[in-house]
């Protein structure tokens, strides 16, 4: 067996390219899954009277709803076939507000509503300060996922 030092130079190049490609792919996939990076902020007002609002792009609202369905499925609040049906409806819709619910049962509509509207404390968004902002003031926007709370309304 050859020692590492005796490997030909071309094999080192292949190894380095493979590692760089692996790191690049890993970084791209992890960046895509961090939805909070895609949130846009809208500021209005003037010094000491400003307010800020977070706007989640429609395509990310769909991703969040699918994540919520996955979570409900893992906690056995939704059976596998219902979750698959609801995911497919969300994915096929042009926006979060145009999901076709005409063929769903009341129970399925309730589950879909929970996923679409982030109910039950599963996803809480919060600004450190959202009003009475001053020019140049820095604020923090946080997402908190509370995995112990799921509230399906009756």
N, C-alpha and C positions, 0 to 999 in steps of 0.2 A: 504494500500500500504506500502510495506517495505521501510525503508530508505536505503540509499546506504551502510551504515555501517553494516546493518543486512544481506547483501547478503552472500551466502555461498562462501567459499574460492575457490571452483572449478570454479565458475562463474567469479571470478577475473582472474584466470589463462586463461580461454577461452577468456576473453576480452583482456588481454595483448597479447596473441598469435594472435588474430585477428588484433590488431593494428600493431604489428610488421610485420605480413604478408602483411597488406595493405601498410605500408611504403616501404617494400621491393619491392613489385610489382610496386608501383608508381616510385620508384627510377630506377628500371630496365627499365620500359617503357620510362622514360624521358632520360635515358642514351642512349637507342637505337635510339631515335629521334635526338640526337645531333651528326650529321654526321661529324662535323669538328674534333671530337675526334678520328676519324678513319683515318685522313689524315696522311700519312707518309712523312717524309722529307728526302731529299737526299742532302748531302753536298759534294762538290768536290773542290779540290784546296788545297792551303796551305796558311799560314799566309799572310794576306792582299790581297790575290788573290783568295779567296774562293767565291763560289756561292752556293746558296741553291735553291732547286726546291721542290715544293709540289706535291705529287703523291696521287691521290684519287683512292682507290681500285675500280675495275670495278663494284662490287656489290653495292657500294655506289653511283657510277655514275648513275646507274639505279634508285636508290632511289631518287636522286636529280632530275633526269628527270621527275619522277612521281610527285614529289613535284611541279615542274615547271608546269606540265600539270594541276595539281589541282589549282594552282594559276591562270593560263590562263582561266580555267573553271569558277572560282569565278568571274573573271573580264569580263565574257561573250565574250571572244575572241574565245572560243571553245564551241561547243554545247556538251551536255551530252553524246550522243551516240558516237561522234567522240573521245572525251576524253577517254571513256571506251575502244574503239577499240585500240587507240594508247597506252594506259596503258597496255593492254593485250599483244600487240606486244613487248613492252619493257620488261615486266615480263617474257615472253616466250623466249626471246633472251638469248643466253649464255653470251653475253657481250654487252656493249653499241654500239660497232662497228658492231655487227652482226644482228641488227634489220632488219627484212624482210620488205622492203617497196614496193615490187612488186605489191601489190594489192591496193595501196593507190592512191588517186587523187593528183594532184599537190598541192592543198590547204592543204590536210592532210600531205603531205610530208614537206611542209613549216612549219606547226605547229610542227610536230615531230622534224624537224631540230632545231627549236627555243628551244624546251624543251631539246633536247639532247646536244646542244652546248651552253646553258646558254646565249643566245643572248638577246639583248635588255636591257642590264644593269640590268637585274633582279638579277644576282648574280655576284658580283665583288669580286675577291680575291686579296689580297694585302699583301706584306711583308713590314715591316717598313724599311728594307734595305735588298736587295737581292744579291748584289755583293760587291766586295772589303771588304769581311768580315775578321775580325781578329780572332785569336784563343781566345776562351772563350767569344766572343761577343754575347750578347743576342739580339734576334730580335723578333718581334711580327708578327704573321700571322693572318689576319682578313678576315672574310667574311662579306660583306655588301649586304643586300637585298634591292634593290631600288624598291619599289612596285609601283612607279609612272611611271615607264618607261617600256613600252612593244613595241618592234619594230619588226614587222613582215615584212621581206624584200619582195619586189615584183620583 
